[in-house]
Amino acid sequence: MEAVSGLVRVSLPNYLKNLPFPDSFEGLADMSGGDWLRLLPFVGTVSLMVYFTVQAFLPSKKKIPINPDIQKECEKVATAVDIEDLAEKSVFCRCWRSKKFPYCDGTHNAHNKETGDNVGPLVIKRKS
């Protein structure tokens, strides 16, 4: 702990005190190449700290597959339904989570709550 204390109380302030920080924006133009090189590790470290801090608070961009487990052995899932087999009203799944796929079983409600999505079924009604 003494080493960390010495680093924070002595080494870091001395390092920062010796960096060539300009007093104004005009002072940036007057800095030499050597001054810029001396600032590079500090600017890089601060930039990385800001980047990782911002990343920690951003929402996750985890990719969720649309079709988690239906006919994964097929290259493409395509379902054909004969129009004569349709009832007066047929409800088809569009969230790919229904246990009765291709028909909807209401699983999209839990999916929407979990992911913030708004997917619903495809409803087909026959005219009388």
Backbone as CSV, one residue per row, in Angstrom:
resi,resn,N_x,N_y,N_z,CA_x,CA_y,CA_z,C_x,C_y,C_z
1,MET,0.813,-1.185,0.000,0.000,0.000,0.000,0.863,1.258,0.000
2,GLU,2.039,1.154,0.602,2.949,2.297,0.652,3.398,2.704,-0.755
3,ALA,3.589,1.701,-1.613,4.018,1.985,-2.984,2.947,2.767,-3.737
4,VAL,1.693,2.370,-3.553,0.585,3.065,-4.212,0.465,4.478,-3.646
5,SER,0.586,4.607,-2.348,0.510,5.916,-1.713,1.607,6.846,-2.234
6,GLY,2.826,6.332,-2.367,3.935,7.130,-2.894,3.711,7.532,-4.337
7,LEU,3.126,6.601,-5.096,2.837,6.885,-6.504,1.821,8.017,-6.630
8,VAL,0.744,7.953,-5.840,-0.324,8.939,-5.928,0.080,10.283,-5.323
9,ARG,0.806,10.249,-4.223,1.132,11.500,-3.525,2.397,12.188,-4.029
10,VAL,3.346,11.421,-4.581,4.627,12.025,-4.964,4.874,11.938,-6.468
11,SER,4.899,10.718,-6.991,5.304,10.514,-8.389,4.345,11.154,-9.384
12,LEU,3.055,10.912,-9.217,2.071,11.445,-10.164,2.057,12.975,-10.170
13,PRO,2.013,13.645,-9.016,2.060,15.120,-9.056,3.351,15.655,-9.687
14,ASN,4.489,15.014,-9.418,5.747,15.462,-10.043,5.709,15.278,-11.549
15,TYR,5.159,14.153,-11.991,5.046,13.889,-13.429,4.164,14.955,-14.085
16,LEU,3.002,15.227,-13.487,2.078,16.207,-14.056,2.662,17.623,-14.026
17,LYS,3.413,17.932,-12.972,4.015,19.259,-12.840,5.044,19.503,-13.952
18,ASN,5.708,18.464,-14.401,6.755,18.604,-15.414,6.238,18.498,-16.849
19,LEU,4.944,18.258,-17.027,4.395,18.197,-18.387,4.235,19.606,-18.951
20,PRO,4.463,19.757,-20.250,4.396,21.091,-20.871,2.975,21.498,-21.259
21,PHE,2.094,21.710,-20.263,0.737,22.166,-20.564,0.774,23.646,-20.948
22,PRO,0.194,24.008,-22.092,0.168,25.423,-22.475,-0.869,26.185,-21.652
23,ASP,-0.662,27.494,-21.511,-1.581,28.332,-20.742,-2.808,28.760,-21.543
24,SER,-2.726,28.667,-22.870,-3.836,29.102,-23.710,-3.849,28.267,-24.989
25,PHE,-4.895,28.472,-25.787,-4.971,27.767,-27.064,-3.856,28.217,-28.007
26,GLU,-3.468,29.482,-27.917,-2.376,29.973,-28.751,-1.070,29.273,-28.369
27,GLY,-0.953,28.893,-27.106,0.239,28.201,-26.631,0.411,26.827,-27.255
28,LEU,-0.694,26.233,-27.723,-0.603,24.926,-28.406,0.245,25.044,-29.673
29,ALA,0.101,26.145,-30.376,0.850,26.345,-31.622,2.337,26.583,-31.352
30,ASP,2.664,27.107,-30.186,4.057,27.399,-29.850,4.810,26.178,-29.311
31,MET,4.104,25.085,-29.064,4.755,23.898,-28.484,5.661,23.238,-29.516
32,SER,6.788,22.737,-29.049,7.727,22.048,-29.943,7.297,20.590,-30.112
33,GLY,7.921,19.907,-31.044,7.643,18.488,-31.268,7.958,17.648,-30.035
34,GLY,9.018,18.006,-29.334,9.380,17.298,-28.107,8.323,17.463,-27.023
35,ASP,7.752,18.677,-26.933,6.682,18.917,-25.955,5.465,18.048,-26.262
36,TRP,5.121,17.948,-27.538,3.986,17.115,-27.944,4.251,15.650,-27.603
37,LEU,5.473,15.195,-27.835,5.817,13.798,-27.517,5.744,13.536,-26.020
38,ARG,6.112,14.505,-25.208,6.029,14.334,-23.755,4.575,14.288,-23.281
39,LEU,3.685,14.965,-23.996,2.260,14.948,-23.637,1.546,13.684,-24.116
40,LEU,2.098,13.025,-25.105,1.434,11.876,-25.735,1.025,10.773,-24.747
41,PRO,1.900,10.286,-23.842,1.461,9.231,-22.913,0.309,9.690,-22.001
42,PHE,0.377,10.926,-21.538,-0.682,11.450,-20.666,-2.008,11.523,-21.416
43,VAL,-1.987,12.108,-22.617,-3.208,12.249,-23.411,-3.760,10.871,-23.780
44,GLY,-2.885,9.935,-24.129,-3.318,8.573,-24.461,-3.969,7.881,-23.278
45,THR,-3.361,8.010,-22.110,-3.918,7.379,-20.911,-5.266,7.973,-20.545
46,VAL,-5.380,9.283,-20.569,-6.653,9.939,-20.247,-7.718,9.552,-21.285
47,SER,-7.337,9.491,-22.557,-8.284,9.113,-23.612,-8.808,7.696,-23.391
48,LEU,-7.925,6.764,-23.060,-8.360,5.389,-22.800,-9.273,5.305,-21.581
49,MET,-8.945,6.055,-20.549,-9.790,6.047,-19.354,-11.185,6.578,-19.662
50,VAL,-11.271,7.650,-20.433,-12.570,8.211,-20.818,-13.328,7.212,-21.687
51,TYR,-12.638,6.603,-22.664,-13.276,5.638,-23.564,-13.887,4.477,-22.778
52,PHE,-13.112,3.846,-21.887,-13.611,2.697,-21.142,-14.707,3.095,-20.149
53,THR,-14.636,4.288,-19.601,-15.693,4.756,-18.706,-16.993,4.945,-19.472
54,VAL,-16.927,5.551,-20.645,-18.123,5.757,-21.465,-18.686,4.414,-21.916
55,GLN,-17.825,3.491,-22.339,-18.276,2.175,-22.779,-19.002,1.421,-21.668
56,ALA,-18.567,1.604,-20.441,-19.189,0.912,-19.312,-20.632,1.358,-19.105
57,PHE,-20.966,2.584,-19.485,-22.303,3.104,-19.256,-23.201,3.058,-20.492
58,LEU,-22.653,2.686,-21.647,-23.473,2.573,-22.849,-24.256,1.268,-22.815
59,PRO,-25.434,1.224,-23.438,-26.180,-0.030,-23.486,-25.418,-1.095,-24.271
60,SER,-25.619,-2.328,-23.881,-24.950,-3.448,-24.531,-25.406,-3.583,-25.980
61,LYS,-24.479,-3.903,-26.851,-24.805,-4.111,-28.259,-24.680,-5.592,-28.596
62,LYS,-25.017,-6.423,-27.607,-24.934,-7.862,-27.808,-25.892,-8.271,-28.911
63,LYS,-25.405,-9.058,-29.860,-26.241,-9.488,-30.970,-27.088,-10.682,-30.534
64,ILE,-28.395,-10.544,-30.731,-29.328,-11.606,-30.408,-29.836,-12.160,-31.735
65,PRO,-29.652,-13.465,-31.975,-30.143,-14.016,-33.242,-31.667,-13.917,-33.311
66,ILE,-32.171,-13.644,-34.495,-33.614,-13.568,-34.678,-34.239,-14.940,-34.438
67,ASN,-33.644,-15.966,-35.025,-34.135,-17.332,-34.869,-33.204,-18.080,-33.922
68,PRO,-33.597,-18.250,-32.652,-32.693,-18.889,-31.703,-32.561,-20.395,-31.856
69,ASP,-33.645,-21.108,-32.296,-33.525,-22.571,-32.322,-34.457,-23.312,-33.267
70,ILE,-35.170,-22.659,-34.138,-36.120,-23.338,-35.026,-35.427,-23.763,-36.315
71,GLN,-35.405,-25.065,-36.565,-34.852,-25.661,-37.792,-33.472,-25.101,-38.133
72,LYS,-32.593,-25.046,-37.148,-31.254,-24.484,-37.359,-30.417,-25.328,-38.321
73,GLU,-30.810,-26.591,-38.511,-30.067,-27.442,-39.439,-30.320,-27.060,-40.900
74,CYS,-31.364,-26.290,-41.165,-31.684,-25.855,-42.526,-30.935,-24.567,-42.855
75,GLU,-30.555,-24.423,-44.125,-29.890,-23.194,-44.551,-30.842,-22.008,-44.472
76,LYS,-32.110,-22.245,-44.837,-33.130,-21.191,-44.785,-34.440,-21.840,-44.349
77,VAL,-35.144,-21.202,-43.433,-36.435,-21.706,-42.979,-37.517,-21.015,-43.801
78,ALA,-38.273,-21.818,-44.538,-39.386,-21.296,-45.321,-40.571,-22.222,-45.080
79,THR,-41.701,-21.658,-44.697,-42.878,-22.443,-44.377,-43.983,-22.100,-45.363
80,ALA,-44.567,-23.142,-45.962,-45.691,-22.943,-46.880,-46.952,-23.472,-46.214
81,VAL,-48.008,-22.696,-46.289,-49.296,-23.102,-45.730,-50.325,-23.007,-46.847
82,ASP,-51.059,-24.100,-47.059,-52.097,-24.116,-48.088,-53.255,-23.231,-47.626
83,ILE,-53.705,-22.357,-48.480,-54.762,-21.416,-48.127,-56.044,-22.138,-47.728
84,GLU,-56.255,-23.316,-48.275,-57.453,-24.087,-47.936,-57.392,-24.618,-46.504
85,ASP,-56.170,-24.721,-45.938,-56.007,-25.238,-44.575,-56.166,-24.154,-43.506
86,LEU,-56.272,-22.909,-43.934,-56.387,-21.818,-42.970,-57.786,-21.778,-42.360
87,ALA,-57.834,-21.476,-41.103,-59.111,-21.312,-40.413,-59.674,-19.933,-40.754
88,GLU,-60.792,-19.575,-40.137,-61.387,-18.255,-40.343,-60.388,-17.150,-39.996
89,LYS,-59.577,-17.432,-38.963,-58.535,-16.489,-38.534,-57.307,-17.327,-38.171
90,SER,-56.169,-17.013,-38.786,-54.921,-17.723,-38.492,-53.897,-16.713,-37.992
91,VAL,-53.139,-17.123,-36.970,-52.172,-16.227,-36.345,-50.792,-16.866,-36.458
92,PHE,-49.873,-16.194,-37.167,-48.545,-16.734,-37.422,-47.469,-15.988,-36.627
93,CYS,-46.484,-16.739,-36.179,-45.383,-16.201,-35.381,-44.435,-15.374,-36.247
94,ARG,-43.991,-14.231,-35.693,-42.964,-13.432,-36.356,-41.756,-13.199,-35.455
95,CYS,-41.804,-13.717,-34.221,-40.678,-13.497,-33.301,-39.718,-14.690,-33.276
96,TRP,-40.076,-15.786,-33.881,-39.267,-17.001,-33.966,-39.085,-17.690,-32.617
97,ARG,-39.943,-17.437,-31.658,-39.783,-18.070,-30.351,-40.946,-18.995,-30.002
98,SER,-41.946,-19.075,-30.856,-43.130,-19.886,-30.597,-42.790,-21.376,-30.582
99,LYS,-43.350,-22.085,-29.610,-43.174,-23.544,-29.548,-44.065,-24.230,-30.574
100,LYS,-45.021,-23.510,-31.152,-45.912,-24.072,-32.177,-45.588,-23.494,-33.558
101,PHE,-44.352,-23.023,-33.759,-43.962,-22.372,-35.005,-44.404,-23.212,-36.197
102,PRO,-44.997,-22.649,-37.229,-45.074,-21.239,-37.604,-46.255,-20.506,-36.979
103,TYR,-47.035,-21.195,-36.133,-48.179,-20.531,-35.521,-47.755,-19.832,-34.234
104,CYS,-48.392,-18.737,-33.906,-48.071,-17.940,-32.727,-48.659,-18.582,-31.477
105,ASP,-47.864,-18.601,-30.406,-48.367,-19.068,-29.111,-48.268,-17.969,-28.052
106,GLY,-47.985,-16.721,-28.460,-47.921,-15.593,-27.535,-46.559,-15.379,-26.894
107,THR,-45.567,-16.162,-27.300,-44.229,-16.045,-26.716,-43.613,-14.676,-26.963
108,HIS,-44.073,-13.975,-27.983,-43.513,-12.652,-28.296,-43.686,-11.668,-27.141
109,ASN,-44.686,-11.887,-26.298,-44.897,-10.972,-25.161,-43.688,-10.978,-24.224
110,ALA,-43.193,-12.180,-23.872,-42.014,-12.285,-23.001,-40.782,-11.756,-23.720
111,HIS,-40.659,-12.061,-25.019,-39.526,-11.582,-25.818,-39.503,-10.053,-25.829
112,ASN,-40.654,-9.435,-26.049,-40.732,-7.970,-26.095,-40.352,-7.354,-24.756
113,LYS,-40.812,-7.949,-23.668,-40.509,-7.426,-22.333,-39.017,-7.533,-22.053
114,GLU,-38.401,-8.642,-22.468,-36.974,-8.885,-22.210,-36.069,-7.991,-23.044
115,THR,-36.426,-7.769,-24.310,-35.531,-7.072,-25.232,-35.944,-5.632,-25.546
116,GLY,-37.156,-5.237,-25.175,-37.625,-3.903,-25.541,-38.120,-3.853,-26.979
117,ASP,-38.288,-5.013,-27.596,-38.770,-5.095,-28.977,-40.283,-4.869,-28.986
118,ASN,-40.882,-4.805,-30.174,-42.329,-4.617,-30.263,-42.959,-5.545,-31.290
119,VAL,-42.342,-6.700,-31.510,-42.824,-7.636,-32.520,-44.143,-8.270,-32.081
120,GLY,-44.992,-8.531,-33.049,-46.267,-9.209,-32.798,-46.510,-10.208,-33.904
121,PRO,-47.628,-10.912,-33.855,-47.908,-11.944,-34.854,-48.449,-11.370,-36.160
122,LEU,-48.458,-12.218,-37.174,-49.141,-11.916,-38.435,-50.506,-12.562,-38.326
123,VAL,-51.553,-11.773,-38.448,-52.918,-12.270,-38.334,-53.557,-12.239,-39.719
124,ILE,-54.059,-13.406,-40.161,-54.723,-13.497,-41.459,-56.182,-13.889,-41.219
125,LYS,-57.096,-13.062,-41.740,-58.534,-13.333,-41.593,-59.115,-13.600,-42.969
126,ARG,-59.973,-14.578,-43.040,-60.675,-14.874,-44.305,-61.946,-14.037,-44.363
127,LYS,-62.240,-13.549,-45.540,-63.512,-12.824,-45.719,-64.639,-13.841,-45.785
128,SER,-65.740,-13.481,-45.218,-66.899,-14.406,-45.217,-67.679,-14.285,-46.491
